[in-house]
Amino acid sequence: MVYDEPKINAAIDDAMHGIGLDAAAARDVAFHLTDWLADLDRLQRFYADPGHCASDEIADLVLQFLLHVPEHVAAAKKLATGFPVTDVFEVGALDE
């Protein structure tokens, strides 16, 4: 799937600005939710047809997604809501 990153980014920016975020925070939220669209595309293609990937390809796409996306989502959450990420599953996710 091809994502129109500028259009998605602008729509998120407008929506976040529309709920009261200042321009810089709205822009940052949009960035943090679009910077990983290529990772999302790879994951979505795998989810649509899990049989088309070899095991090593699956491991690579999962690891790349996990290494790139969570910090972006955590930053967007904090910017948009003011709430930090918490370890709700109590697995030590926030421990170094």
N, C-alpha and C positions, 0 to 999 in steps of 0.2 A: 504494500500500500504506500502511496506517495502522500506525504503530509505537506500541506501548505504552511510551512513554519512561520513566515511573516504574518499571514492572516490569522493563524492560531494565536501567535504572540500578541498581536494587536487586539484581538477579541478578549483575551485574558486580561491584558493591561487595562482596557476600557472597563471591563466588569469589575476589576479590583479597585480601580479609581472610582467607579460608580458606587461602591459600598463604603467609601470614605478613606481609603488608603491614599497617602500622598503620592505624587507622581513617581518619585524614586522607588518607593516600596512596591507600587503597582507594577512598574517596569521590571523590578527584580523578581517578583513572583512570576511574571510572565516568562522571564528568562529561565528561572529554575524549573518551570514546568514544560519548557520546550527544548532545552539543551540536550535532552536524552531521547528525542524522537526517533533517532536511528536505532537506539537500543529497543525501544518500544516496537518498532517495525520488525526487527529480528525476532523478538519474543512473540509478537502477534502471528507472524508467518509460521513459527513453530507450533503455536497453539492451534492454528487452523489445520495443520497437517503434521502431527507429531512423527509420523512415519517417514517423512522426507529427510530427516536429519540423522546423521550417525551419532553415536553416543558421545564421541569427543566434541562434535559440533555443539551438541546440547550443553555439555559441561561448559564449553567456552562461552556460549551466549548467556547462560545463567550467571556465570562468574562475572562476565563483563557488565551485565545488568546490575548485579549486586554491588559491584565496585563503583559504579558510576551514579546510579539513580538515588539511593537512599539519602545521601547528603543533600541532594537537590530538593527532594520532597520535604526533608526536615527543615531546610532553610525556608522553603515556600510556606510551610505550616506556621513557622514562627513569625514570618513577616506578615502573613495574612490574618493570623488569629491572635498572635501574642503568646500562644501556648508553646512550650518546648516539647520536644519528643520525650516520651517516657518509655520505660521498659515494661510495658503492660503484660508481657508474657513471662517476665522474670527469668530471662535466659542470660542475663549479663550483657545485653546488647549495647549498653552504654559504657561498659568497663573497657579499659585499654588492655 
